[in-house]
């Protein structure tokens, strides 16, 4: 903007000079005046050319600024979109949950369900493995006929539900019988009855655990998602005694 103002001032000065020469030579215009006038007009033309160049340069800069503004706006919208659509499966920091171990409490086993934690959670008897979330690359590798309409977020929501069931089950298994209410004692006994030589050292859940500890329905859609998790090598099945055990890899 400073260059434009400077050129504009020079232009005004030249115009004033030419106007003064014309006023002083209204009747008699000698050759030397004509020569001087020609030089002034030539300089005025040069100033006009510089003015045009400066204007063109300012137009280019303005266009660049508009494009930069558009890029920044797109980035801001992208950040806002990510902020408004944080995947539900991303772990959130939670406060510790006080356990209810009152032996006279007849509530369901969710009384002893632990809070959301890391993929490996310490317990009195060791640790509890959890299923790792599906990455976007793994999701893209799943065949379309297998994915159907299941989204990336929905798939990982099932992973979190399975982890919830695993945490709750092994939390109950890690506690002494006397610390549990009647319902939890019955569950602990069922868990032990479902174990076999093939499940030794393994972490698994069955459909009843999913129904017990989560709000998820065990239907055809759920079975389809289990196929996707097997495809991603997150789990495998161990069958026996009329029980299908979904075991973590």
C-alpha positions in Angstrom: 0.0 0.0 0.0 2.9 2.3 0.7 4.2 1.9 -2.9 0.8 2.8 -4.3 0.6 5.9 -2.2 4.2 7.0 -3.3 3.4 6.4 -7.0 0.1 8.2 -6.7 1.9 11.2 -5.1 4.5 11.3 -7.9 1.6 11.2 -10.5 -0.1 14.1 -8.8 3.1 16.1 -8.8 3.7 15.5 -12.5 0.2 16.5 -13.3 0.6 19.7 -11.3 3.8 20.5 -13.1 2.3 20.0 -16.5 -0.7 22.1 -15.6 1.6 24.9 -14.4 3.5 24.9 -17.7 0.3 25.1 -19.7 -1.0 28.0 -17.6 2.3 30.0 -18.0 2.4 29.3 -21.8 -1.1 30.0 -22.7 -0.1 32.6 -25.4 3.5 31.8 -26.3 4.8 28.3 -26.2 8.6 28.2 -27.1 10.3 25.1 -28.3 12.2 24.6 -25.0 8.8 24.6 -23.2 7.5 22.0 -25.7 10.5 19.8 -25.1 10.1 20.1 -21.3 6.4 19.3 -21.6 7.2 16.2 -23.7 9.7 15.1 -21.0 7.1 15.6 -18.3 4.5 13.6 -20.2 7.0 10.8 -20.8 7.8 10.6 -17.1 4.0 10.6 -16.4 3.6 7.6 -18.7 6.4 5.8 -16.9 4.7 6.5 -13.6 1.4 5.2 -14.9 3.1 2.0 -16.0 4.6 1.5 -12.5 1.2 2.2 -11.1 -0.3 -0.5 -13.2 2.4 -3.0 -12.2 1.9 -2.2 -8.5 -1.9 -2.7 -8.9 -1.4 -6.0 -10.6 1.0 -7.1 -7.8 -1.6 -6.1 -5.2 -4.2 -8.1 -7.0 -2.0 -11.2 -6.9 -1.4 -10.7 -3.2 -5.1 -10.3 -2.5 -5.9 -13.5 -4.4 -3.2 -15.4 -2.4 -4.6 -14.1 0.8 -8.1 -15.2 -0.2 -6.8 -18.7 -1.0 -5.0 -18.8 2.4 -8.1 -17.7 4.2 -10.0 -20.5 2.5 -7.4 -23.1 3.5 -7.5 -21.8 7.1 -11.3 -22.0 7.1 -11.2 -25.6 5.8 -8.7 -26.5 8.5 -10.8 -25.0 11.2 -13.9 -26.8 10.0 -11.9 -30.1 9.9 -10.7 -29.6 13.5 -14.3 -28.7 14.6 -15.6 -31.8 12.9 -13.0 -34.0 14.6 -13.9 -32.4 17.9 -17.6 -33.0 17.4 -17.1 -36.6 16.2 -14.6 -38.2 18.6 -15.0 -42.0 18.2 -16.8 -43.4 21.2 -14.3 -46.2 21.5 -11.4 -43.9 22.5 -10.8 -44.4 26.2 -11.7 -41.5 28.4 -10.2 -40.7 31.8 -12.6 -41.8 34.5 -12.8 -41.6 38.3 -12.3 -44.8 40.3 -15.5 -46.7 40.9 -16.2 -47.9 44.4 -16.9 -51.6 44.5 -20.0 -53.0 46.1 -19.1 -56.3 47.9 -21.9 -56.5 50.4 -22.7 -60.1 50.7 -26.4 -59.4 51.4 -26.9 -57.3 48.2 -29.0 -59.2 45.6 -28.1 -56.9 42.7 -26.7 -58.2 39.4 -23.0 -58.8 38.8 -22.6 -55.3 37.4 -22.1 -54.2 41.0 -18.5 -55.5 40.7 -17.9 -54.3 37.2 -14.7 -52.3 37.0 -14.4 -48.9 35.4 -13.0 -48.5 31.9 -9.2 -49.1 32.0 -6.1 -49.8 29.9 -5.8 -52.9 27.7 -4.0 -54.6 30.5 -5.5 -54.2 34.0 -3.9 -55.4 37.2 -6.0 -57.6 39.5 -5.2 -59.5 42.7 -4.4 -62.6 40.8 -2.4 -61.1 37.9 -3.8 -59.2 35.0 -6.7 -59.1 32.6 -6.0 -59.0 28.9 -8.3 -56.9 26.7 -9.0 -56.9 23.0 -7.1 -54.1 21.1 -9.2 -51.8 19.1 -9.4 -52.2 15.3 -7.3 -49.7 13.4 -8.6 -47.9 10.4 -6.2 -49.8 8.2 -7.5 -53.1 9.5 -11.1 -52.0 9.0 -10.3 -51.1 5.4 -8.8 -54.6 4.9 -12.1 -56.3 5.8 -14.0 -57.5 2.7 -17.1 -55.4 1.9 -19.4 -58.4 2.0 -18.3 -59.1 5.6 -18.5 -55.4 6.7 -22.0 -54.8 5.2 -23.2 -51.6 6.8 -21.2 -51.9 10.0 -19.1 -48.7 10.5 -15.7 -48.4 11.9 -17.1 -46.8 15.1 -19.7 -49.5 15.5 -17.1 -52.2 15.1 -15.0 -50.7 17.9 -18.0 -50.2 20.0 -18.5 -54.0 20.0 -14.8 -54.4 20.9 -15.4 -52.1 23.9 -18.4 -54.1 24.9 -16.5 -57.4 24.8 -13.8 -55.8 26.9 -16.4 -54.6 29.4 -17.6 -58.2 29.7 -14.1 -59.5 30.1 -13.2 -57.0 32.8 -16.4 -57.8 34.8 -16.0 -61.6 34.4 -12.4 -61.7 35.6 -13.0 -59.2 38.3 -15.5 -61.6 39.8 -13.2 -64.5 39.3 -10.4 -62.6 41.1 -12.4 -62.1 44.3 -12.9 -64.5 47.2 -16.3 -66.2 47.3 -17.2 -64.5 50.6 -16.8 -61.0 49.1 -19.5 -61.6 46.5 -23.3 -61.4 46.6 -25.3 -64.5 45.8 -25.8 -63.6 42.1 -22.1 -63.0 41.7 -21.2 -66.3 43.4 -23.4 -68.2 41.0 -21.7 -66.4 38.1 -18.3 -67.2 39.5 -19.2 -70.9 39.6 -20.5 -70.8 36.0 -17.3 -69.2 34.9 -15.3 -72.0 36.5 -17.5 -74.7 35.0 -16.9 -73.3 31.5 -13.1 -73.6 31.8 -11.3 -76.5 30.3 -7.8 -77.7 29.5 -8.0 -75.8 26.2 -8.8 -72.5 28.0 -6.0 -72.7 30.5 -4.2 -69.3 30.6 -6.7 -67.9 28.1 -9.2 -65.0 28.4 -12.6 -65.7 27.0 -16.3 -64.8 27.2 -19.4 -66.6 26.1 -22.7 -65.1 24.8 -24.2 -65.2 28.3 -21.4 -62.9 29.5 -22.2 -60.4 26.8 -25.8 -60.4 27.8 -25.0 -60.2 31.5 -22.6 -57.3 31.5 -23.5 -55.3 28.4 -26.5 -53.8 26.6 -25.5 -55.5 23.4 -27.9 -57.9 21.6 -26.5 -61.3 20.6 -28.1 -61.6 17.2 -27.1 -62.1 13.5 -25.5 -58.7 13.4 -23.4 -59.6 16.4 -22.3 -62.9 14.8 -21.3 -60.9 11.7 -19.2 -58.6 13.7 -17.5 -61.6 15.4 -16.6 -62.8 11.9 -14.9 -59.4 11.3 -13.0 -59.7 14.6 -11.8 -63.1 13.6 -10.7 -61.8 10.3 -8.7 -59.2 12.1 -7.2 -61.9 14.3 -8.7 -60.5 17.5 -10.3 -63.7 18.7 -11.0 -67.3 18.0 -13.5 -69.9 19.1 -13.0 -72.8 21.5 -15.9 -75.2 21.4 -16.7 -77.9 23.9 -19.4 -79.1 26.3 -22.1 -77.3 24.3 -20.4 -73.9 24.9 -18.8 -71.6 22.4 -16.0 -69.6 24.0 -14.8 -66.4 22.3 -11.1 -66.4 23.2 -8.8 -63.4 22.8 -5.8 -63.9 20.5 
